[in-house]
């Protein structure tokens, strides 16, 4: 999975990645997730993805 245009990584482990976007937060849940590459505003993630969640508002 490749995700672009995020501001920063809030939390990361093998089961959850939470990114702060410009309009909210985006969370990916899964198993054995691992970051393959990380650039200024692009992240490439590998693993088994179970679900994603988007919450409006940066402070949510």
For each residue, the residues with C-beta under 8 A, 3 or more apart:
1: 28 44 45 46 49
2: 42 43 44 45
3: 6 19 26 28 42 43 45
4: 41 42
5: 21 22 41
6: 3 9 19 20 21 26 41 43
7: 19 20 21 22 58
8: 19 20
9: 6 12 17 18 19 20 43
10: 18 19 20 25
11: 16 17 18
12: 9 16 17 18 35
13: 16 33
14: 31 32 33 34 47
15: 29 30 31 33
16: 11 12 13 27 28 29 30 33
17: 9 11 12 27 28 33 35 43 45
18: 9 10 11 12 25 26 27
19: 3 6 7 8 9 10 25 26 27 43
20: 6 7 8 9 10 25 58
21: 5 6 7 24 25 26 58
22: 5 7 58
23: 56 57 58
24: 21 54 55 56 57 58 60
25: 10 18 19 20 21 54 55 58 60
26: 3 6 18 19 21 52 53 54
27: 16 17 18 19 52 53 54 55
28: 1 3 16 17 33 45 49 51 52
29: 15 16 49 50 51 52 53
30: 15 16 33 47 48 49 50
31: 14 15 47 48 50
32: 14 47 48
33: 13 14 15 16 17 28 30 45 46 47 48 49
34: 14 45 46 47
35: 12 17 38 43 44 45 46
36: 44 45 46
37: 42 43 44
38: 35 42 43 44
39: 42 43
40:
41: 4 5 6
42: 2 3 4 37 38 39
43: 2 3 6 9 17 19 35 37 38 39
44: 1 2 35 36 37 38
45: 1 2 3 17 28 33 34 35 36
46: 1 33 34 35 36
47: 14 30 31 32 33 34
48: 30 31 32 33
49: 1 28 29 30 33 52
50: 29 30 31
51: 28 29
52: 26 27 28 29 49
53: 26 27 29
54: 24 25 26 27
55: 24 25 27 60
56: 23 24 60
57: 23 24 60
58: 7 20 21 22 23 24 25
59:
60: 24 25 55 56 57
